[in-house]
Amino acid sequence: MRLPSGELRIRHALSVAEVLASMRLDRETLAAAILLGVLDDEASDQEALTARFGEATLRMVGDMARIDALTDFSREIPAGDQEEHAENLRRLLLGIAEDVRVVLVVVAERLHLMRIARDFPAEIQRRIAEQTRSIYAPLANRLGIWQIKWELEDLSLRFLEPEAYKRIASQLDGRRSDRESFIQDVIALLEEKFKAAGIQAGISGRPKHIYSIWRKMQRKAVDIEQIFDLRAVRVLVEDVADCYAVLGIVHSLWRHIPGEFDDYIATPKTNMYQSIHTAVIGPEDKTLEVQIRTHDMHHHSELGVAAHWRYKENTKHDEDFERRIVWMRHWLEFKDGGEEAVGFLSQFDSELEVTRIYVFTPQGKVVELPKGATALDFAYAIHSDVGHSCKGARVDGHIVQLTRPLCSGETVEIFTAKNGSPSRDWLNPHLGYLHTSRARGRVRQWFKQLDYEHHVELGRAALEREMTRMSISERPDLEAVAARHNLHKGEDVYAAIGRGELSPVHIANFSEPPKPPPRVALPEEWSLNKPPARGEVVVQGVGDLLTSMARCCKPLPYDPIIGFVTRGRGVTVHRRDCANIRSMNDQEQKRLVEVHWSERHETVYPVDFQVYAADRKGLLRDISSILTNEEVDVIGVNTHSDRTQDRATMRFTVEVTDMAQLSRLLLKVEQLPDVIEVYRLVD
């Protein structure tokens, strides 16, 4: 049987197994590679296969079959957001497999596919090369499978940039095998020198591969002559002192290239990467890069926050995802450890449960969601309007309930209604429609906007009622209130009051801090040398002076107020809408000064309010009980009963600290049985 690539299935499977054997993987993994596609054969006896090869092997084969179906190389990567799509597809491949070894088989299979891609049509070559460079080579990089990663990148470049590939290959002096032999000679020389100096060091090296050279030339806009790490070795030692000892030996052997030295041990990078990088003119007058670091620094650079794959790919930070990669790489280190490797796999399965899922749109775009997300969560992840109008979903061709949790690799299609709208049931956590906070927030926002007009009317009525009860005639500047509370417009203030987010008492008494007026010319008989009075009102421009509250309008904090300069009795403070102020002639108005309430209020203020109610026994007692509970002193009461209409009118003079206390008092009186109206009196 032939695969879509035209290759016989058995030949393909044996070639993949050969790649895995070169990585020294276990028998189960090699068996899974050989059995690739066998579960697709209807004639296969899965029970017999399980009995012969083991449950773990057949489970890997099943995972690989799912992955092959999702990563068919005939599928185009969607245009737009390609990097996000590629990253999500990489995460899908790392997350969908229950066994870490499945990812290694997938990467090996892609390597073999790239090796035979020269026989494919040019369009297919380009497509699989793009997928390989954006998805599979970064996967190999994250897992630390360097040799496979380099070959995947070079083969991708060969098909995507054939001219650049040929040019760089021709400029490299000698074959790759010759460059590898050069590296081995350098390592042998360094080992001899370090042994003579008593330094224990591990040395590894590699010639830079063609794709890496091309990428560096593109990034730095230089020719190959300016690339000094075509050949590189890395030295790992025990401590920092040995790092600098090794550096001294290297510089004594070969001439250092000026400007090509970085000491990231003395000055680490922002991600705490530490190492010494130097470039020298090595044997045969060929450039050589040497990296020197301790074993701890190397572990941090490979598996910690400075990990090379994260630096190269510039991906978003995801702690759970990165922890999964670290465990996979640890397993690769232990894979030759027999029982220890098996135990490590078991611990991996039990401790690193997948927390994200990756599903496809019908167009092939990958969408990342938290585990447990439903089809409705998916709809909102696509677009809020899709979520709002969602009426059903189809997963892998089957109609499903909107509450069904999705699984990685599924293709989800959403059905929408032309005039559809969210249901309040979607917000019920017991019904299971929504799992993500983002989707729930979108639904809440929709209902919040739906009720907007209703809340505006409620808020407007509440504010009008409060202003009437408190005898406030000057309407607050709603635009200023909106700005103070981070709202967009004045009408939003009404809506916020209607939703209970703002208090009508607070808004009714809102006033912006006054701008300081010019200094006021005060009567000559006032002495400014005496200590300022410690009153509750500040006279603008001159500081604290003797003030008194007008008996006509009895202002309270924070009524809009104005001061009137009297003859010999300081400044009398009136409400701005006081009848006496409005009736002043031009000469008297010249004696008005700007005043404002101070931040400190330690006294009480007299205020009058009137109650209009149905006459009944015990009404005065009930009102007095409220005044007592509120700890308000009563300094005057005047009651009148109209027997003909069975109505009672009561006028109270009480002492309160501010408008908030008065508003609370009037509200409680208003809630008494038979009370018709309560409001503040302003003469």
Summary of the structure (lengths in Angstrom):
residues: 683
radius of gyration: 40.5
end to end distance: 101.7
largest distance: 122.5
contacts: 2055
relative contact order: 0.05
helix: 48%
strand: 18%
